[in-house]
Structures are given as structure tokens and as C-alpha cells.
Amino acid sequence: MKKLLVLILALAMSLTLFACANSNDDPAAMTESPAATDVFLQELDGTYEELFPVLNSSKYDDYWLEQIAAVAGQENAAMYAEVLKTSCTATIYGAEAVETYSASPENARFDCYFINGFDRLTFAGNVISGSLDGNGVFSHTYTYQGDDALGGMMDVRVYKTDDANAGEFTYFLFAADTPATTYHIEFRYGSDLDALMNLMDGSYAYWLAAGIPVGSSDEFVKSCIDLFVTENLEAGETTETAGFNLADFSNPFLGKWQSEIPSANTTLTFDFKPDGTFDYEMSGVPAEQGGKGSGGYIVRDGIQVTWLDYEGAAAYTYEVIDNNTINVTEFETDENGAMILGNTAPFTRVEGSAVTTTDTPFVLTNPFVGTFTVKTREVEVWTQEFNADGFCKFTLDGMPADQQVMASGIYTVYGDKIAAHMTLGDAHFIEAYSFVDSGDGTLVLTEIAMDEPGEWVYGETERLERIR
């Protein structure tokens, strides 16, 4: 999305909520005298209420979905509606917002409500006044001071009152929006002009008020929704401009992907889910021959591990090429039994499928989360740690610090199977086990592998005793 979502998710472009009549479109507007610029305030004549409570009223829910589906497709409509409706309804601004969004920039939103104690804003010539529940809060006469660029991104007209008691209503900054052009208005107000000109820092950070005429008809409100949707979800827009970078995500695979398999003359489609499971389907291959089913997966540190009942455990490296393409390279076994990287295949996003535009880290819930001790071959004792984010670490007990033996990797659990990719030094290992949870803190694991005919081979059994 080219405007609002870039603002919210990347904070890298113009911060207009809607397309507006930019003052640069009218060169004369930049040089008008103060008396002439009062014409702009006259264009705002009337009383306004907060914009987004009106647009987000439940009576318009179906209309939002209809308009979004027409632009971005039915499958994405509910997701985009949620993003658009909430992108300007934060309830924090200023220092609190700066601190909050610095820690989690992917969650950044704007507060577009009226602040400082009023719910109605009225324009009458050069007089701007505010009221709460019908009671006056402020009323001052304002004069035009000139034009400026809010945050260096958004042209605004600056107005000021000479009233000494105006306080937080001393200055008003208006974008060029009017009810006649964009069905709403956008503005800021306060006591410190320098702070008001800063969008991302200071007392007014992440706040930009938006209003709509009180008593607007359904047709007027729907026109405003139309504009909001089309400007933020233009037809033909791809995820390349959607304000996010898939390469930054801890799990870039979330969603539907497909990969061509020329040797089998088929297309493999995956639907990766946030709970660590996925569905798959191979076109033209019957389900009873492994052409359709489900499995488990984990992604971390450039490695993906999967479990499929028809093929067992597998591990891959991957490289995000763009928001719609991931190159996947499978680990294979060479003639000496060592793990090496094999062929690379591109995964492409299924056209029209839902796109997750924020990072969704794994939070696994399974019997392995915790720390265990296990004795192998009656001589070695290992401490095994399994984290909820998919990381695991195996440490050989009783070794001097300078001789420490530790293997680490990632794991996934699907049904009664656990699969892991581990590294020890430069060596890579892929392991899989079936397990039984005794319910008393003990897990009984049996090593499994698939032989060339496609039959399961069972190996040694281990007992993991929970420590914590």
C-alpha cells in the first residue's frame, strides 16, 4: 500500500491519511495574502467530529469489505479492513508513543483523535472553537502565518491566535483536505510550533487529528471510505510496496506458497500456519500417494525443518529474494553420509492469497518445552533444552569447560513425532523420533528414519527426564 500502510508499517513516506489537494497544486496558494487565505478556513465552515469512530461504525462493516474486495480481492478483504480500520486509532502519542514504538516499530500506529478535552470542532470565518458535550472549551480568532512541510513530508497551512490564554490551542496546522475535496479534514494544534512540525518525536509524536462534518449522510461517509480504500489499496499493487520487508521476518514462510517440480510435472503448494503446522497439496497426485496432507515445520536463523508423514524429516536453508519469492535449498546426504546442500527451488507466493505484513514469531506449545536430562548408551549423560521459539541445545555433561561438547539447532513437533536439524561444529545432522509422553515428566523417544523403499526403520530408544 502506498500511503497509509507505508506510514504505519515503514514510516518512510508522506504521512497523509488520504490523498489530498496538495498546496503545491496551486502555486498561487503559496503566495496569497493573509486575508485571502481566510478563504481556506471558510471552506471548512461548520462543525466536525472525530473521523474514525464514524468510519468504523458497525453499520459500515459490510461496505468496507465490499470496497476492499473490489480492489484487493475477497480473500484479503477482512485482513485489510482490520489493518485500515486500526491504523489510525492508537490511543497514545508523544513520549509514550515514541518509547512504545521504538521498542516495537512494527506496531506503530497514529492517534487521529481530538486531544485536550473537546469532541466538536467548529469553524466560523476566522474563529475556531471547540466544545465538549455542548459546553465551550476554547474559542479564538486565527490568522494565517504561512505554509510549511510537516515533518518535511506533508504540506500544511499554519494559523495562530494572538490570544495570550490560548495555551494548547495557540497554533493550528491544516492539511489541504476539505469536505468538498476529500470528505474530511486533517490537522494538528498545540502551543509549541516547533514540536508540532515534528511527526515522529516530541510532545505531539504519532498524532494527527482527523475530522468529518457532524451529521454526514451515509453517502458522504461511504465516499470517504471509498477514498481511504482506493488510496491505500490501489488495484494492481503488490506486496513489494506494502510497507514491509519479508526478509526481516522471523518466519517469512507464513501464508500460501507454491513451487514447481518439473521432474514430476507437478506444482507443490504449501499453506504455512502460525502454529507450526502446514497443509500441502501436489497437483495431479492422489492423496493416498502422498499428494495431499499436513505436517509440522519450524523456521529459525535461515533454516527450515519440516516433518511429513510420507517422507519424514527434512531440512532446508532459505533466502528471501523479495516479498513474493523465497529460494529454498534442501540438505541432502552425499555418498559418505555427510549432509550437503543440494538443489535450490524458488517458492513463490500464491497469487491472491492473504499476506501477513507483520512479523509473527513462533511460540510453540508441546511436551518438549523445558530442560531434560538423558542417558545414552549407558555412558553419556546429556542435558537437552527445548525453547518455545523452536531453538534447542544439547550439552554433554561432566566435560571440562575447555572441552565442552554442545550441539544446537531447531526442532518441530507434529503429532507424536519430533524432527530437528542440529549442528556440531561444521557438521549438520537431521534427526527424527517418535515419542510417548508418560505424563510424569518423562518422554520416551524412539529414533526413526525412512529407508530407500519408503519403509520406516526404528532405532534406539531414549528416556528424557524433565529437570525443569
N, C-alpha and C positions, 0 to 999 in steps of 0.2 A: 504494500500500500504506500502511496507516495506522499501523504501528508500526515494525517493524524497518527497512523501506526508508526511511521518513521519517527515522529516526535516522541511517542510514548516508549517505543522499544529501542530506538537507537539514539534519540535526541540529537539528530545530526542535520536536520533540515529546518525549513520555515516552520514556525510554531503556530500557524493559523489553524483554527479548528475546522474551518470551511474555506473554500475558495472565496476570495473577497475582491471587491473593486479596489485594487491597489492604487494608492495615490499617484504612483508613477504613470498610471494610465492617463492621467490628466495633468499635463505639465503646468497648466495654469493654477491648479490647486496648490502647488508648492509655493506660489508667489502671491497668493491672494492676501489682501489686507485683512486685519483682524475683524473689521465689520463684515466683510464678505464671507469669511469663514463661519460666521454665525449661521449661515445657510445650512451648514452640515448639522448643527445642533437642531435646527428646525426640522430637518429630515428625520430626526429621532423623536419628534414631538409625540408625547403620550406616556403611558405608564407600563413598566416592564416587570416581569417576574423571572425567577431563575429558569434557564433554558432546559436543563437536562431532566429535572423532575417532570416537566411536561412531555418531552420526547420519550422518556422512559415509562410513561404511564402504561399500565397493562392493557388499556384499550387499543394501543397501537402495536402490541406484540406481533400479531399476525402480519401487520403491514411491514414491519421491519423485516420479517422472514421473507415475505414475498419480494420485496425490493432487493434484498441481498441475494436471494436465489437467482433473480434475473441477471445479476451482474457476476456473481462468483460461483453459481451452481447450488443446487438444492443440498448436496451433501455437506457443503461447508457453511450453510446458512446459519445454523444455530451457533456454531463456534464464533463466526464473525459478528453475529448480533451481540453475543456476550462481550466480545472484545471492544466493539464500538460503544456499547452502552456504558461500560465501566471505565473506559479510558479517560474520561473527564469528570469522574465523580469521586476522586480522592477526598478525604476529609482532613488532610494535613497539608501544611505549606510552611514556608520559611525554614528556620533552622531545623525543625523536626523532620521536615521532608528531606532536606539536604543530608542529614545524618542517616535517615532510613534508606534513601535511595543510593547513597554512596556504598552502603553495605550490600545492597541487592539491586543493582541498576536495572536488572531485567523486570523488576516490579514497579518501575517508575510510572506514575500517572500524574495528571494535573487535577487540581482542585478548581472547578469552574463555578463555584457557588458565590453568592454575595457574602462578604465578610463585614465585620464591625457593626452588627446589630440592626440590619434592616432587611425587609423582604420585598419591598416595592421601590422601584427607582423611576422618578418622573422627570420628564423634560418639558419645560415650558419656556420657549425662547432661549435666553441665555441662562436661565435658572435651572439648576439641577437640585432635586430634593429626594430624600429617602424617608420611608416610613416603615413602621413595624406594627402590624395589626391595626392599621389606620391611624396610628399616632406618629407625629412627626419626629424624626431623628436628626435630620440636618436639612438645611436649605440655604444655598449660596448662589451668587451670580458669578459666572465664569467667563474668562476671556481667553482667546486663542493665543498661544505662546510660540507656535511653530510646529514643524514636523520633525520626527526623529525616527531612528530604527531601533525598535525594542529588541534588546539582546543582539543587535546587529543583524537581525533576521526579518523583522516584521515592522512595516511602516505604521506609525501611529501619529495621531494629532494630539498635541499636548495642550491642555487647558488648565488654568489656575484661577483660584479666587483670592481676592485681597483681604478677605475676612480673617482677622487675626485668630479667631476662635475655631477655625475650620478643622484643625487637627488632622485626623486621618482622611479628611475629605478636601484637603488643600489642592491636590492635583488630581485630574482625571486624564487618562490616556485612552484614546479610542482607535481601534482598527477602523478600516474604511467601510465595514459592513453596515448596512441599514436594513430595515424591514422590507424596503422596496427592492433591494438587490439580492440579499441572501437570507431574508426571513428571520434575522436575528441580529444581535449586536455583541461585540466583544470589547472588553475594556478592563482597565486597572485604575485603582485610585489609592492615594496614601499621602503621607506627609513628607516623604523623602524622595525627591525626583531621581536622584542617582540610584537609589535602591530599586525604585520602580522600573528603571531601564534594564535591570539585571534579571533575566528569566530563571537562571539556574542557581542563584546564590543570594544570600541576604534575606531581609525580612519578608520579602514577597515571593521567594523562590517557589516555583511549581504552582503558581496561582495565576489564573487568567479568567475573570468573571465573564459569563455569557448570559444574555437575557433574551426574552421573547415577549412581544406585546401581550399584556393581560387580556384574556378573553379571545385569544386567537381561535379561528374556526378550525375544524378538523382538516379542511382542505389546506389551510395555511400551514398547520403543523406537519401534515404529510409532505408538503413541498419542502419544508425544512429537512425532514428525514431523507427525502429523495436526494437533496443536495449533499447531505452528510455522507450518505452511502456511496453515491457515484464518485465524489471527490476522493474518497478513501479506498474504494474498491473498484477502480476503473476496469472496465472489460478488457481482457487480454493481458492484464498484469500478472506477472509470475512471482513465484516466491523469491526470485532474485532481488526484488525491490520491496520485499515485505518487512523490512526493518529488522531482520535478524540474520545471524551468521551460523549456519548449521555446524560449521567446524568448531565452534565454541561450546557445543552441547556435550554433556557427559554421555548422552545416549542419542546419537544422531539418527538411529535406525527407527525410532518411534514413528509408526504410521505404515502405509502400504507401499511396498517396493516390488519391482519385478526385474528379472534377469533372464536374458535369452540363453538357451542351451542349444547351440547349433548341432552338436553331435547327436543329440536326442530329438532334434526337431521339435522342441517344446519351449514354453515360457514358464518359468517358476515365479510364482507370486507369493510374497510374504505379507502378513499383517502383524507387525510387531506391536505388542501392547505394553503399557507401563508397569504391569505386574510381573514382568519377566517371562511371559508366555507369548507364543505366536501361533497363528494359523498359516498353513501353506497350501498351495494347490499347483500341480503341474498340468498344464493344458493338454488334453488328449490322453492322459494316463489315468486308468481306472483307480478308484480309491483303494480297492483291495490289493493293488500292486504298488501301493505307496504314493499314489498320485494326489492324495489329499489327506490332511491330518493336522496335528498340533504338536508343539514341542515347547522346550524351555530355552532361554538364552540369557546371557549377561554380556555387558559391554563395559570395558574399562581400559584406560591407558592404551588405546589403539588396538586392542584385542577384543574379538568377539568369540564367545564359546556357545555352542548350541548342543542341544540333545534332541534327537529324533528317534522314535522307537524303531523306525525301519532301517536306520543307518548308524545309530549310536552317537557317540560324542565326536565333535569336530571343532576345530579352532581356526581362526582367521585373523589376519591383520587387515586393516582398512585405512583408506584415505578419503576424506571428504573433498570432492572436487568442486562442487558448488551446492546450493541448497536443494538441488534435484538429482544429484549424482554422487554415489559413493563407490569407489573401486575396492573390491574385496578380493583378497588373496588367501587361498587355503593353505594351511600347513599339511604337508604330505610326508610320507616315510620313504627314505631312499633305500638303496639296496643293502646298506649297512645297518638299517634300523634307526637311523638318526632322523630327526624332524627337520625338514627344509621347507622353504616357501615354494609353492607350485604356481599354477596358472592364476591370472587375475581376471576377474569378470566385473563389469560395471553393473551396479544396482541403480535403477532409475525410478524416481517417484512415479507411482501410478497416477496418470493424468486424471484430474478431477477429484482426487482423494483428499481427505481432510489433512491439514497441515498444522502441526504443533509449533508455535512460534516462540515458545519459552522453554528453557531447559527443564527437564523432568528427571532428576536423578533417581536411581534405583533405591528402593527401601524394601529389602527382602524380608519376608516372614517365613521361616522354615525351621525345622528342628535343629539345624546346624548352627544357627547364630549363637555364638558364645565361644568358650575355650574348653578344649578337651585334652586328655592325655591318652595315648595309645601305645601299646607294646607290640612291636612287630618282630617276627621270627624269634621271639622269646629273649632277645638280647637288646634290641634297640628300643628306647622309650622316646617318643616324640610328643611335643606339645603342639596342638593344632588349633589355630584361631580362625574363626569364620565371622566376617563382619556383615552387617546388614546392607552395605553398599556393594557387596559382591567380592571384596578383597579377602584373600585367605593367606595364611602364613604357617608353615610347618618348621619347627625348630627341634633339632636333635638335642636332647637333654644330656647334661653331665659333661659337656665338652668345654675345654678352656676357652676363654674369650677370643684368643687369637686363632683358635681352630674351630670356631663356630660354624656349624653346618645349618643353612637355612634355605628353604625353598619357598617361593611366594608366587602368587598368581591370582586367578579369578575363578569363581565357581558358579554353577547354576543348579537348581534343584527342580526336577519335574516329576511329579508323582512320587514313585519310590526309587528314583534314580538321581544320582548326583554326578555331574561332569565338571572337570576342572582342566584348565591349562596352567601348568606350573613351569617356572624357570629355576634352574640351579646352576649358577654361573652362566655359561653361554649355552647350556643345553636346555631344550624345550621338551616338555612331556605333556601328553594328553591322557588323562585318566578318567575312568568311569566306574561307578559302583552302584549296585542295588543296595538298599538298606532297609532295616527294620528298626522302628523306634520302640524300645521296650517300655517307654513311659516313665522310667525311673532315672532318667538322665544318661542312659546307655543307648548308643546307636551301634547296631551290628551291621558291618559293611562287608559285601562280597564283591570282589573285583570282577568286572565283566568286560568282554571285548567281542567283536564280531569277526569271524574267520572269513576266508575267501568265498565259500559257498553261501555266505549270508546267514550262518547259524551263530547263536550266542555261545560263547565259551566262558565258563565260570572259573575263577581262580581262588586265591586265598581269602580267608575271612578275617576281619579285624574287629576289635571292640573299642569303641571310643567312649571313654568315661568322662562325663562332664565335670569340669573344675568350677566353672562359673558361667 
